[in-house]
Every structure is written in C-alpha cells, then in structure tokens.
Amino acid sequence: MISFVIPFVDEEPTLAELFDRIAAATRPLGRPFEVIFVDDGSCDGGAARSAALAAAHPGEVRLIELRGNFGKSAALAAGFDHARGEVVFTLDADLQDDPKEVPRFLEALAGGLDVVSGHKRSRHDPWHKVLPSRVFNWLVRRLTGVPLHDVNCGFKCYRSEVLHDVRVYGELHRFIPVLAAWNRFRVGEIDVEHHPRRHGVSKFGARRFFRGLMDLLTVTFLLKYDRKPLHFFGWLGCLAFLAGLCICGYLTAVWCGGASIGQRPLLTLGVLLILVGVQILATGLLAELLVHVGGDAAPPYRVRRTVGFEPPAERG
C-alpha cells in the first residue's frame, strides 16, 4: 500500500483536485493507496471537504482533524502514526507539488533508496522566498554533510521503516532526510516539477526562516552528540575550567611575589571561569543521564476526530 500524508491549513479549495490528481497518478500502478488529510487547525471548510471526500471514497481518503494548530511537524507525525502503507509520501496541499511524479519516486525507491526527496530546480515562488531557501539549503549541506539541494521541499517519499526510526517534533519535519541519513538509511533526490500557487497564501515568513536556522543547530547537535552529549559539553567545560585555573595560578604566583591581587578584575574572571566550567561539565553529565534513562515522549498533537478509519483511531 502507498500512503499519502497531506497536512493542510486553510486549503479547502484545493483538496478535491489534489485527490483527483493523486488517484490519476496512482491507480494505473495497480497498488492500493490511501490519502490521509491532516487538518492542522483550519478556519475554512477544509475539514468538512475532507470528510466529504472520505465518505465519497471509502478506504482511499481519510481525515485526521487536530484540535488546533500544532505545526507541520506535529501534523505529519499524526499522519505517520495512522498511515498503513509500506511507502509513505508527503506533499503540500497547495497544488504546487505534482502527483504525476509519483512513479518516478517509486522507481528511485526500487533502485535502492530508503528516502527520496524532491528537488524543485525551477521554482515558481517570489525571490524573497527562494533566496533565503537557497542560503538555508547551502547551510544544511555544509553542516550536516547530506548533499540535498532542496531539503525544504515538502514532496518526499519514505519507506515506512524510516518513519518508525525517526521521531518528528518541533519543526524538524524538513530534516527527516538528514535524520534518516544519520540512522544509516540511504537518501537521494530527484528533480520535480513545481507549479505556481493558485489558491491561498504562503505560510513562509521571516519567523519561519529563523526557526529553521534554530532547528538546523538542533539537528547538527543531534547528529554529532545525540548519544554522547558530554563530548560537547565536556570540552567547553574543560576549556573554561582550565582557563580559569591558569588565571588563578598566575595570580597566585603574583601574590606569592608580594603583590596585592584582591582588587584585580582578573581574579574575578578566573574564579568565574572555574565555576562556569564546573557547571558546564555538570550539565553534560545530566544530559548523559537523560539520554540513558529518558523515556518516550507523548505525541506532539491532539486529535479532535478521525474520519474513514475503522475502528476510529483516536490517539492522544
């Protein structure tokens, strides 16, 4: 089975056409499929439209309506938790991603990949959205070593086992391929066609770019220090501690020579560095304990209702 997980916010005019396009691209393959629409707090008629599609296409369309806006990562996590397919696609609901590319994604999976990411080589977006995205993608390649040209592209394809091993929370949805590569899954990309937006408005803004940078730092830390946080905090703590120790050693030698050091700012700096070094080392040790004894977190979403699931799959 192929699952399509489609989160949306206020995209009611596009949902029926999007399902028709997915069905037209998938039915000739002779494989069962399901389209899971995840309503992430829409204020228009998107939930009602999705529910009507589920009633008209039982078994092929399903709806997960969240209790509010939890963000794209949480909406995707809800869809992944409910998906039944061995292959899972994600794409945006604004019709800018073209489902006719589905067979090419499946060919790439058949070629040995576990994750296939779309690359919008020719984008139909305003420059103030394209330029920051290119800078961001360059930073991702440099910091993570995963050679994807368009990690922001919402059109992706996964083997289901990838999503079982990669936990999505915060705003880390765009980094699923990076986290999958860290888990030793094979990641690649294909060029996909990108269409201009015909309905609704883009959710991209300056705040999203800033959050993306913060998440990039988070992912970079996770990739290198997920199971060994003391290796990160340890060298910072040791550096601060040794610097403070050297300063205090120098001042001790000066004091032994008969000079007064009680009013020197360097003494305060030396003591402060020693204390900070000890605190950083303690933080690293606490992080190690959390890694080894921490349990699974609660789902990052709350479901209001589901439509098309038998039995109802209320989770959270």
Secondary structure, 3 states (H helix, E strand, C coil): CEEEEEEECCCHHHHHHHHHHHHHHHHHHCCCEEEEEEECCCCCCHHHHHHHHHHHCCCCEEEEEECCCCCHHHHHHHHHHHCCCCEEEECCCCCCECHHHHHHHHHHHHCCCCEEEEECCCCCCCHHHHHHHHHHHHHHHHHHCCCCCCCCCCCEEEEHHHHHHCCCCCCHHHHHHHHHHHCCCCEEEEECCECCCCCCCCCCCHHHHHHHHHHHHHHHHHHHHCCCHHHHHHHHHHHHHHHHHHHHHHHHHHHHCCCCCCCCHHHHHHHHHHHHHHHHHHHHHHHHHHHHHCCCCCCCCCEEEEECCCCCCCCC
